[in-house]
Amino acid sequence: MTRKFELQPFEADQTAPADLRALYELSVAALRLDRPDPVVLDYDDWVASLRQLAPSLGPRRYWIARCDGELVAKAVVYFPPDENENLALTEITVAPRRRREGVGTAVLKALLPELEARGRKLVEGWELSNGGPGAQWAVAVGMRISKSTIAQTLDIRDVDPALWDVPAPDGFRVAEWLGAAPDELVASYARALYVMRDAPAGDSEYRLAEWTAERVREAEARHRERNVVQRVVVAVSEATGEVVALTQMDLYTAYPEWAVQQDTAVIPAYRGKGLGRWVKSHMLRALLAERPSIGRIYTNVNADNEHMKRVNGQIGFTTSRSTVGVSGEIAELRRLLG
């Protein structure tokens, strides 16, 4: 470490252009080094992405670190609400040329009191390459591996669309919407979302929402506020008129050429009928007809979720890397780091 270390909040709209460009170059250099399949935005799209929030993860804050005036690292922290209001989802990125100098540890040490002051008791990091330097560093400073995941990609150019020609199972019809569930389906849609709590999640402290119709409407409002379009496809039982399976896709204005596959769920009593593959296939056909510019779709799946990995493979997803999540108690990390 050099003599003078500073960690300061960062706001894109209040940052000098030279600093913003330096932060972009740091981010791109780290991304190219740390990921085998990096999504590298051009500068203008990257700046726009700083304002593009993930609706389910709550408010986001940035910090930047300098050593003797040189920009050497950044930190991004999400402060999720409700069930996860004790949790801070944190990503620390150190410039490749300044790694192995204690910069990441200095950032974490300086950041922890800020997180604690905001009422957070736990810190988690997600999507670290399994066995990579980020995961190794996290364990070395006192965090633990809390879950194993895989990052998957569907490259539209490399997939035969015939994989998505999945017939409707007998007794079900499809319904779909952008942004807001129909009033007649919102209650059963919430019940179907609730079963996501049964999905494998490792030992992560992150808790999925206890969905109700009211919370669905709140989540939809957050998507609108943050300029994220969510497309939803559901399977509806002809016998009951209720949602029994669902899949969600998030579309971000800052990323017009790709999309993010979010939750897919099937109510337990209706599993084994091919509903998950059916709704996901319908989603892909509808999405590409509506937005032909999309070239890639990204998702993450818990490594223990064999069923979802198999379904994703059947419709063209391939695994791009193995990732882990890490977790630690803020008070204990402060003690360890001194």
Buried (B, 14 or more C-beta within 10 A) or exposed (E): EEEEBBBEEBEBEEBEEEEBEBBBEBBBBBBEEBBEEEEEBEEEBBBBBBEBBBBBBBEBBBBBBBBEEEBBBBBBBBBBEEEBEEBBBBBBBBBEEBBEBBBBBBBBBBBBEBBBEEEBBBBBBBBBBBEBBBBEBBBEBBBEBBBBBBBBBBBBEEBEEEBBEBEBBEBBEBBBBEEBBEEEBBBBBBBBBBBBEEBBBBEBBBBBBEBBBEBBBBBBEBBEEBBBBBBBBBBBBEEEEBBBBBBBBBBBBBBEEBBBBBBBBBBEEBBEBBBBBBBBBBBBBBBBEEBEEBBBBBBBBBBBBEBBBEBBEBBBBEBBBBBBBBBBBBEEBBEEBE
